[in-house]
Amino acid sequence: MNIFTYLLLGFLVVCAVAVSLTKNLLVSISIFMSYSLVMSVIWIILESPDLAITEAAVGAGVTTLLFFVTLKKIHAIIRSEGKEGDHTDE
């Protein structure tokens, strides 16, 4: 179990560094969500299920949803102009 815990802690450090170095906002939010999910697993390993549920619900759920809505409101998420099959080369 120790090796698994160390792997999770290493993944947390990688996520923290990656989220600060990423230029793409969508990728940054996805990394933040994975950080929160791994943190909730660590809370379970530390035998603190109340914190694990809170971290999963707030960190990975509500906060990520609010970030996606904010990106949509500021038009950082852009829809493609046409459907995938509609591309024609001229």
BELQUI-V776322 format. One record per residue. RES is the residue in one letter. PSI is psi as a letter, one per 30 degrees, with the letter a starting at -180 (999 if undefined). NEAR is the number of other ideal C-beta (glycine too) atoms within 8 Angstrom. D_CENTER is the distance of its C-alpha to the mean C-alpha in whole Angstrom. Layout:
RES & PSI & NEAR & D_CENTER
RES & PSI & NEAR & D_CENTER
//
This chain:
M & f & 5 & 25
N & e & 5 & 25
I & e & 6 & 24
F & e & 8 & 21
T & e & 10 & 20
Y & e & 8 & 20
L & e & 8 & 18
L & e & 12 & 15
L & e & 9 & 16
G & e & 8 & 16
F & e & 9 & 13
L & e & 12 & 12
V & e & 8 & 14
V & e & 8 & 13
C & e & 13 & 9
A & e & 9 & 11
V & e & 8 & 13
A & e & 9 & 11
V & f & 11 & 9
S & f & 6 & 13
L & f & 5 & 14
T & k & 9 & 12
K & e & 2 & 14
N & k & 6 & 12
L & e & 7 & 11
L & e & 8 & 9
V & e & 8 & 8
S & e & 10 & 7
I & e & 12 & 5
S & e & 8 & 3
I & e & 12 & 4
F & e & 13 & 4
M & e & 11 & 2
S & e & 9 & 4
Y & e & 13 & 6
S & e & 14 & 7
L & e & 11 & 8
V & e & 12 & 10
M & e & 11 & 11
S & e & 15 & 13
V & e & 10 & 14
I & e & 12 & 16
W & e & 12 & 17
I & e & 10 & 19
I & e & 10 & 20
L & g & 6 & 22
E & h & 5 & 23
S & i & 8 & 22
P & f & 8 & 21
D & e & 6 & 21
L & e & 9 & 18
A & e & 12 & 16
I & e & 9 & 16
T & e & 9 & 16
E & e & 13 & 12
A & e & 12 & 11
A & e & 9 & 13
V & e & 9 & 12
G & e & 15 & 9
A & f & 12 & 7
G & d & 9 & 9
V & e & 7 & 11
T & e & 11 & 10
T & e & 13 & 7
L & e & 8 & 10
L & e & 8 & 12
F & e & 10 & 10
F & e & 10 & 11
V & e & 8 & 14
T & e & 8 & 15
L & e & 12 & 14
K & e & 9 & 16
K & e & 6 & 19
I & g & 6 & 19
H & h & 6 & 19
A & f & 7 & 17
I & j & 8 & 16
I & k & 5 & 19
R & k & 4 & 21
S & l & 6 & 23
E & e & 3 & 27
G & a & 5 & 28
K & l & 5 & 27
E & e & 5 & 26
G & f & 4 & 30
D & g & 6 & 32
H & k & 6 & 31
T & k & 4 & 35
D & k & 3 & 36
E & 999 & 2 & 39
//
